[in-house]
Amino acid sequence: MSNESSSQEQKELAKLLGLDISADTFDVAAARLLDAVAIAIGHEPPQNATERQIVFASSIGQDVSTNTKRVASAKIGEALFSKNQDAIAALNL
């Protein structure tokens, strides 16, 4: 997991689906795209972020209250990755 920008392929698919992922990272864009096509490809339909996700995300400085479970999960994962990278750098590991 990283904070890399959405890919050109993701941007092209998003355009076809009418989604704006211009400000999204790769993982958040992937979650939004999966939410958009989930039912059509036999995946679980999008659901609102859970209360546990909202509370945990808030504790690490993220607001996922208006996101889906998949998008919230991606944002939480990215925030944890970033915090871990900061800790590694601070400890000179």
C-alpha positions in Angstrom: 0.0 0.0 0.0 1.3 3.4 -0.9 0.0 6.9 -1.6 0.7 6.6 -5.3 -1.6 8.5 -7.7 -4.4 6.8 -9.6 -3.2 5.1 -12.8 -4.1 6.1 -16.3 -6.1 2.9 -16.7 -8.1 3.8 -13.6 -8.7 7.3 -14.9 -9.9 6.0 -18.2 -12.3 3.5 -16.5 -13.5 6.2 -14.2 -14.3 8.5 -17.1 -16.4 5.7 -18.7 -18.3 5.2 -15.4 -18.7 9.0 -14.8 -16.6 9.0 -11.7 -14.2 11.7 -10.5 -11.1 10.1 -9.1 -8.7 12.9 -10.0 -7.8 13.6 -6.3 -7.7 9.9 -5.3 -4.7 7.7 -4.7 -4.4 4.4 -6.5 -6.0 2.4 -3.7 -8.8 4.8 -3.1 -9.5 5.0 -6.8 -9.5 1.1 -6.9 -12.1 1.0 -4.1 -14.3 3.6 -5.8 -14.1 1.8 -9.1 -15.0 -1.6 -7.4 -17.9 0.1 -5.7 -19.2 1.3 -9.0 -19.1 -2.1 -10.7 -19.5 -4.4 -7.7 -23.0 -5.6 -8.4 -22.3 -6.1 -12.1 -19.4 -8.4 -11.4 -20.9 -10.4 -8.6 -19.2 -8.6 -5.6 -20.9 -7.3 -2.5 -22.6 -4.0 -3.2 -21.2 -0.8 -1.7 -22.1 -0.1 1.9 -21.5 2.9 4.2 -18.4 2.9 6.3 -19.0 1.1 9.6 -19.1 2.9 12.9 -15.9 1.1 13.9 -14.1 2.3 10.7 -15.3 5.9 11.3 -14.1 5.9 15.0 -10.8 4.3 14.2 -10.2 6.6 11.2 -10.9 9.6 13.3 -8.4 8.4 15.9 -5.7 8.6 13.2 -6.8 11.9 11.7 -9.0 10.7 8.9 -12.7 11.4 8.2 -14.3 8.5 6.4 -17.9 9.2 7.6 -19.2 9.8 4.1 -17.3 7.0 2.4 -18.1 3.4 1.6 -16.6 0.5 3.5 -14.1 -0.1 0.7 -13.0 3.5 0.4 -12.8 3.8 4.2 -10.6 0.7 4.3 -8.3 2.1 1.6 -8.0 5.5 3.3 -7.3 3.8 6.7 -4.7 1.6 5.1 -2.9 4.5 3.5 -3.0 6.5 6.7 -1.4 3.6 8.6 1.2 3.1 5.9 2.1 6.8 6.1 2.4 6.8 9.9 4.6 3.7 9.8 6.8 5.2 7.2 7.2 8.3 9.3 8.0 6.2 12.4 10.6 4.2 10.4 12.2 7.5 9.2 12.2 8.9 12.7 13.9 5.9 14.1 16.4 5.7 11.2 15.5 2.1 10.5 
